Amino acid sequence: MRNFVNFFINIGALKKYERRGWVLHRIKNPETVADHIFRSAIFAWVLNKKKGFNEEIIIKMALAHDLCEVYAEDQTPYDPLLPKKINLLNQGKINRTLNKWPKFSPADKKKKVLNKRREESKALNKLIQKLPFSIKQEIRWLWVDFDQRKTKEGRFVHQIDKAENFLQGIEYWKSQGKIRHKLWERWAKETFDDDTLLEFKQAIDRRFFEKKAKSKKNKSKKKKKKKDFMDQALDFLIKVGELKKTKQKKWILRKAKRPDTVAQHSFRVATMAWLLSNKREFNIEKVIKIALIHDFCDLKGCHESLCDVAFINSSVIQKITNKETLKIFPRLPQKKKLEWFQKNQRNEQKCLTNLTSSLPKFLQDEIINLWIDFTEGLSKEGRFVKQVAKIEGLLQAMEYWMADKHFPIKLWWVEI
């Protein structure tokens, strides 16, 4: 178990590693590797509804595909043309390089791919070396399949990774204007060849680039088209992307340095739940899916944990208002606690329904039912993930405490 804990601490570093491409573009508060992995896994799950591949494999592959970046640097297509260090002194050169399409000879391209593969393979081996043999082999196989596109699942998830990156770039272009979207479009044309991902790219084009009807007359004459699956999926995945920016309230309240986003927390919970459920009588696909969506309702600010409120006179619930209350685990009679949980759950389910409202009903029902399972502990998988989420919270709290001994760590030990 010590080797598992060390592995989970190591992958926690991905919560802090900002993606190099966005740093080069000087994006404000860029996503981290963990943020990217989280939405890639959701991408794989949702878009696979059009493919029908083995969902457990593709979601695991999406979770595993960038784990090597704990020890290997994130890379971009421009890297051979750029300075290793990014600073104000060389920003001019960086900008000039990013303004042009990177051109390499076939030999240079092949060399670049092989060097990247060699570095990442070595990094992955270092990361997983002390895990149990069967788990180590599974992660290794998933990563090799993704990298070399040996199977249909590997080829699909390889393009899912690119699609998530493409959407994030367009979102940054829309919000900050620092992405060269025409070059981004050219990259997409050279990258996507899977029918499903090409459909998804068309949905992005419709959403961000197609001109709207100018006159009200034309607007009224135009029949309102029902959105197809890709437009519905895109709406949902854009909303899910907000979880990359949604910081967990419990860490903000306690002034933790660099508080986790919901996406970062969910990434590590999903990976922990996957590995810790190995060789147990669980439906592992269900375990991972529950872990990925268990905090979806945080997006709307509806979720409120026991650590976010104070109980006064064992009956009155208030928002936390002073520093001392932040250090104490709240106590409440069972009846009052149950009333609070039920009210909170109703609010959360309403938010989750709104979040998933753009999805086809079968997919919306799947996500909501998984969330209800987690919240109410209806299955052994739901109960297991709930405890894994608590353990991940404790692990994160320990990391904050190690960095700042004023952090109120006792609260998390009492809760656990």
N, C-alpha and C positions, 0 to 999 in steps of 0.2 A: 504493500500500500504506500510505502514511502516513495517508491519510484513513480507511482501514479501522481502523488502530491507534487513531486518535483516537476513532472511533466506539465501538470496543470498550472503551476507557477510560471514555468517557462513560456507556455502559450499565452499567458496573461500579458506578456510583453507586447503582443500584437495589438493590444488595446491602445498602446501609446505610439506605435510606429506609424507615422503619417506616410501616406502613399507618395512616393517620390515624384510621380508625374504632376500631382496637384501642387506640391511644394515648388517645383520648377515653374509652374504657371502662377505662382504667388497667390494661390487661392486662400482666402481667409478661413480659418478653422477647417482645414481639409479633413476628409475622412481618414480613418486609420485602416490598417490591414484587417483588423477584426471586424470593423464596420462593413467593409467590402465582402468579407467571407459570409457574414450573416445574411446580407441581402442576396448574395449569389445562391445560397442554399434555398431561400424563399423563391428566387427566380426558377431554380431547377425544379422545385416541387410544383409550382403553378404552371410553367410552360410545358412540363412533361405531360400535362393532361391532354396535350395535342399529339404527343408521341407514343405514350403508353409503354415506356421503358420501365425497368425495375426501379421503383421509386426509392427503395432503401439504398440501392447502390448509388444512384445519381446524387441523392442528398448527402450521403457520406462523402462522396467524391468532392462535392462542392465544399464541404467542411474541411476536407483534407488538402485541397489543392494549393493553398498558400501557407501551410504550416511551416514549410521549410524556411520562410522568411524570418523566423525567430533568429536564425543564424546566417541566412543569406540575404543580401540587400535586395530590396524591391528594384526592379529594372524597368526601363522604358525603351521604346524603339530608337530614341535619340542618344542613348547613353554613350556610344563610341565617339560621338561628336561633341560631347559636353564635358566640362570640368567635373572632377569627382566631388568637390565641395561646392555648395551653393551659398553664395554671399553677395553682398551689394557690389563688391569690386568686379565680379564677373557676370553680374546680372545682364549687362548689355550684350555680351556674347551669347548668353543663354537665350535672350529674347530673339536675337537674330537667327539663331539656330532653330528655334521653335516656329519661326515664321515661314520656314521652308519644309518641304516634304523630304524626309531623310532618304538618301539614295545610297545603296550599297551594291557591290557586285554580287553575283550568286555565290562566289567563293567566300566573300566576307560574311554574307548572310548565314551560310552554313556554319562557318567558324563561330559566329556570334551565338547561334542556337546551341551548338555543342558545348561551348564554354559555359553558357547559362545552365544547361542541363547538368554539367559536371559539378558546378558550384552548388546548385540546389540539391542535387542528389547527396552530395557530401554533407550538406547542412541537415537534410532530413534524417540521414543515418545517425548523426550526432544527437538529434533531438529525440529519436525513438529508441535508441540503443538499449535502454534499461527497462523498456516495457516488456510484458509477457510476450513470448514468441509469436503466438497466434495473432495478437493485436498488432505487433510490429509488422508482421507479414501482410496483414490486411491493409494497414495504412500505406505501406510501401507499394503494394500492388495497385491500390487506388491512385496513388500519385503517379506511378509509371504509366498507367493507362491514360490518365488525364494528359500527362506531358507528351506522350508518344501517340495518343489517339489510336490505341490498339483495337478498341471495340466501338460499337455504335454509341454506347453510353459515354465512353471517353471522348469521342468526337463531339457529342452533344454538349457535355459539360464544359469542354474546352471553349466552345462558342458561347455558352452561357456566361462564362467568365468575361469574355469580350463584350457581350451584350450589356451586362451590368455596368461595366466600365464605360461603355458608350453612353448609356443613359445618364450616368453620373456626370460625365463630361458635358452633356447637353444641359443638364440641370444647372451646372456651374456657369455655363455660358449664359443661360437665361437669367440667373440671379446676380452674377458678378461680371459677366462680359469679358472674362480674361481668356477664354478658350477660343482657339481659331476654328470655329465650327465647320468651315469649308474643308479644312484639312481633316477634321474629325470625320466628315462625311466621306471623304476620299478613302480614309482608313477603313471605314465600315464597308464600303463597296469591295475593297480588296480582301476583307476578313470573312464576311458572312457568306456561306454557301448552303447552309441548312435551311430547308423550306420554312420551318417554324420560326427560325430567327430572322429570316428575310421578311416574313409576315410581321414579326414584332417590330422590325426596323421601319416598315411602312406605317405602322401605328404611331411610332415616334414622329415620323415625318408629318403625318396628319395632325398630330397634337401640337407640334412646335413650329412647323414651317408652312403649312398650307394657309393661304390667305382666306380670311373670313369674307362672307358676302357683305358688300359695303352698304347697300341700300336696304332700308327696312322693307321695301316692296319685295325685293328679291328674297329677303329673309322669310317673309310671310308665305311666299309662294313655294319656297323650298320645303319639301316634306322632311320632317324630322326622322332621320334614319336611326334604326335601332343599332346600338353599338355591337360590333362583333366581339368574339372572344378576346382577340388581341387588344382591342381598345379597352375592354373591361379589365383585362390583366394589367395593362399599362397604368390605368387609373389607380388600381390597388397598389402596384409596386412603387409608384411615386409616393403614395401615402406612407408605405412601409419605410421608404427612404428617410422620412422625417425622424424615424427612431435613431438614425445615426447622429442626429443633433439634439435628441431629447435626453438630457442628463437626469440620472436618477435622483429623485428628491431627497432621499435619506442621506446621500453623500453631500449634497448642496447644503442641507440644514446643518450638517456637522463640519462644514468648511473643509472638506477633504480636498487635497490638491489634485487637480485634474479629475473631477468626478466622472465615473463611468457613464457612458450612454447606455440606453436600453439595448441597443444593438450589440454593444460590446459585451454586456452581461449575458445576453441571450446566446451569443456565439460560444462563450465558455461553458454555459450551462448545457447547451446542446452537445458539445464535444465531451464533457464530463459524463453526461447521461448515456451517451453512446458507448463509451469505453467501460464505464462501471457496470453497465447492464450486460456486458459480453458474457456469454456462456451461462446466462441465467434464463429462467423460463419466462421471458418477456417477449412481446412483439416489439422488436428493436426499432422498426420503422415508426411505429406509433410513439414510442418513447422519444425519439428525436424530433418528431413533428410537434409533440406537446411542448418539448423544451424550446423549440423555435418560436412558438406563438404564445407562450404562457404569460408574457408581459406586453402583448399587443395593445391592451387597453391603456397602457401608460401614455400612448401617443396623444390621447385627448385630455390627459391630466386627470383622468377619472380615478385611477388607482390610488389608494391610500393605505399604507401598511400600518401595523400597530406601532411601528417605530416613528411614524409621522404625526402621531396625535398624543395628547396627554389626557389622562383620566383624573378628574377632580372629584374628591369625596366618593370615590368608587361608583360614580353614576353619571356624572356630567362629562361629556367629551368635548375637548377644546383643541384648537390648533396649538402647536408648540410655540411658546412665547418667550421662554428664557433659557439660558445656557444650561442651568442645572437640570431642567427637565429632559434635555437632550441626552443626558448620561444615564437616565433611569429607564428600565424596561417597564412599560405601562401594565398595571394590574387592574382587573375588573371582574366582578362576579360573572359566572358562566352565562347566566341569562342575558345580562347586559352585553357581554361580549358577542353572544350569538346574534342579538338584535343588530349590533353594529356591523357584523360580518354580512348579514343578509341585506342590509341597506346598501352597504358598499358593493356587494356583488350585483345587485340590481343596476346600480349606476354603471358599473364596469361592463355588464352585458349590453347595456344600451349603447355605450361607446363602441364596443366591439362590433355590434350590428351595423352601426354607422360606418365604421372603418371598412367593413367587408361588403358594404351595400352595392358596390359596383360589380362584384363578382357574380358569375352564374350561381344559381341557387345551390346546386350540388356541392360547389366548392365552398361557398359561404357556410353551408350547413356543416361541412366537414370541419372547418376551422372552429366554428362556434361550439360544436359538440366536443372537440378535443379540449377546448378551453374550459367548458363545464366539467369535463372529466377531471382536469387538473384542479379546478377550484373546489369541487365537492369530493374529490378522491373516490370517484366511482369505480375505478379499476386499479389493479396493482401498478400499472404503468403510470397512471395519474398520480398515485400516492408516492411512487418512487421519484418522479420528476420534482414533485413539490419539495421533497427532502434534499434532492441534489441542488435545487435552487437556493435553499437555505445554506447548504454547505458552501456553495460558490460565494454567497454573500459574506459568510464568515471568513473565507479565504481572502476576499477582497478587503474586508475590514482589517484583517491582520496585516495586509500589505500597507494599508494606510497608516496603521499604528506603528509599523516598523519605520516608516518615513517620518512620523510625527507622534511622539509618545504622549501628546496631549489628546490624541484621538480617543473617544470613549469606547474602547474595545470591550469593556465588561458587558455592555448592553447586548452585543452579539453572542457572547458566551452564554448569557442568561437565556436568550431566545433559543439557542440551539439545544 
